[in-house]
Amino acid sequence: MKKTLSGAFIFISLIALIVVISFASCSKSPSSSGPGNSTTALWPLKAGDTWVYADSTFSDTTFIQNTLDTVTALAQTYHDPGGFPLYELNSTGQGWFWTSSFAGVDQGNDAIFLMDSLSTPSYLFFSTANVDGTIIGTGTDFSNPACPIQIVQYGFVTPTVINGYSCISNVQYSTDCNGVIQEEIFIYICPGIGVVRIEDHLADASQNNALFLDYSQTLKSVKLAK
């Protein structure tokens, strides 16, 4: 099972003012405005909504395998302490999102939160930005106390087109105590559609810590409930 951003962002605190931006040009077809489970939400989440992803694994960017993964939002919800619902997810694969995890969009439609299970707290997964390079948050991973990892997540407004979807993005950098980037994670969101692509790049010590694509999750199709 792929790891999520949860470990890195347990220590996150938002340190930048996040401004809601217009999403009209970021979905394939315009729809009415509204947050939460509306058709213009950062990630529309309503019981029955279904996304099919291609989960791909690599070794130093050499393709290893590709697995289809169907992610479905269920009727059962959990209300985040922030006051918005988190929808339970069901997954047929071993991708970034899995069965009995939860996802939700905050009231302002400017951030996506995930929760790995009912026994863990929710955490920031994605947030909009007002300008390219806005710092979304910072954190520290103390799993190796001798050399803690510093994490910084940035938001970008300039759209990136992926498989016909115009997406906004976040990128997270994890840097060790020697200033070496150990991991970078790219997240692409198309409002009105949801998560379109995730890329996880890892450093290879045998290749002078060059970053190589280790995993990607790419949207193949989506079906939103009426």
N, C-alpha and C positions, 0 to 999 in steps of 0.2 A: 504494500500500500504506500502510495506517495505521501510524503510529509506535507503538512500545510504550513502556513505562515504563523500558526498559533504559538509555537515555541518562541519564535523571534519576537512576537508582539505582545507577549504577556506583560512586558515591561514598557510597552509603548505609551507615550503621552502625546496628544496632539499639540504641536507647537506652532502651527501656522493657521491663519484665518482661512477657512475654506469657503469659497463663494459659489453658490449655485450658478451654473452656466446654462445657456440655452442648448437643448438637445435636439432641436427640430431637424437638423441636418445630419444627425448621427444614426438614423434608422432608415431602413429601406423604404418605408412608407410612413408618411406623417400620420399622427393619431392624436387623440385628445390628451390634454395635459393632466398631470396628477401623479402623486407619489405612490409608494407602497406597491400594491399588486396591480397598478394600472398599466396600460399598454405603453406608457412612456417612462416607466420606472427604470432605474439603472439596470436592475435585473427583475423583470416581471415574475412574480412568484404567486401563483394561484394553484390550488389543487388541480392536478391533471396536466399542468404545463410540463413539457418534455423536451429535453435537449439530447441529441446524439453527438458524441464526441469521438474523435480518433485519438486514442492515447498512444503515443509513440515513445519508445525508449531508444537511446543511442549510447555508443561508446566512443568518446572523443569525436563526436559528430557522425560517426559511422552508424547507419541505421541498423537496429537490432530487430525490433518487432513492432507491429501496429495492432491495437486491439480496439474494437468498437465498445463504447461505454454509453449506456442510456441512463440519463439522470432525470428523475421525475419528482416534482414537488407534490407532497401529500397533503391531505386535509388537516392532519394534526399539526397544531402550531404551539409555539412557546413564546410568551411575551417577554421580550428583553426588558431588563430594568430601565432602559431608556424609553420604554413605552411603545415600542413598535413590535409587530409580530415577526418571529423567526419560523420559517416553514421547514418541516422535516423533509429531508431528501431521501430518495431511494436510488441506488446505483446498481447496475448490472456488471460493473467492471471494478478495476482497482485504480481508478484515477484520482484526481485531486479532491473530489467530493465523493462521499461514500454513504451507504445506508446508515440511517440513524444519526447523521449529522444534520445541521440546521443552517439556514441562510435567511437573511432579511435585509431590507432596505430601510434606512432611517426616515423619519417624518419629512425631512427636508429634501429627500431624494438626492442626497449628495454623498452618501457613503453606503457601502455594503459591509455587513458584519456576518461572520461565520461563528458557529459553535460546534465543536467536534462531537459533543455528546451532552446529555442532560446533566452530567456530573462535572462539566467543565464550563468556565465562563466564556461569554462571547468575546470576540476580538475583531479589530479592524482588518478587513481584507483589502478594500479598495476605497479611494476617496477622490472626488473631483478636485480640480485645482482652478485658480483664477488665471494663472500664467504658466507657461512651460517651466518646469524645474522647481515648482513650489514644493517645499518640504512638507510632507504629509505627517511624518512622525519619526521618532528615533527610539532606539532601544538597545539593550545590551544582553547578549547571550552568555551566561556564566557557566555553561556546561563544561568548559575547560577553564577553571579559575586561574590557572597559570597564564592563560592568554585569552582573555575574554574577546568575544566577537562584537563589534559595533555594527548596528544596523541602521540604515537610513532609507526611508521610502520617499520617492518623489512622484508628483503628479504632473501630467502633461495634457494640454488642451488641443494642440495641433493634431488633427485626425490622422490615423493610420488606417489604410484600407486593407482588409483581410478577407479574402473570399467574397468580395462584394459588399462587405459591411464596413461602414465608416466608424472607427472606434477611437475612444479616448483611452489613455493608458496610464499605468503606474509602473515604476521600476524600483526594485528593492536591491540595495547593495549590502553585502555582509563582508566586513573587512576585519582581519585579525589584528593582533597587537603590534605586528610588524608592518602594518599598512598594506598588506597584500589582500586583494579582493579574493575571497574564497567562493563566493556565490553571487549570482545576479538573477533576479526573477522578474520577468516581464508579464504584466497582466493587461489584456485588452478587453474593453467593455464596449458594447454597442447598446446604448439606451433603447429600450423597447424590445431588445433581444436578450441581453444578458452577457454572460461570459462567452467570448468568441475564441480567445486563445490564451494559453499560459505557456511560457517558456522558462525552463530552469537550466541555467548554465553553471557548471561547477569547474573549479580550478583543478588542473592536473599537475601535481608536484613533479612528476617525471618529465613534464613538458614546460618547465620553468614557470609553472603556475598559470599557463595560458588557460583561458576559459573556453570550455567546450559545451555544446548543447547536450544535456543529459536526458531531458524529458520535455515533451510538449503535449499539450491537449488542445485540439482544434475542433471547433464546431463544424459538424457536417450537415445537420438539419435541426429545425426547431418546430414545435407544434404547441401553440398557446391555447389554453382552454378559453372557451367563450364566457 
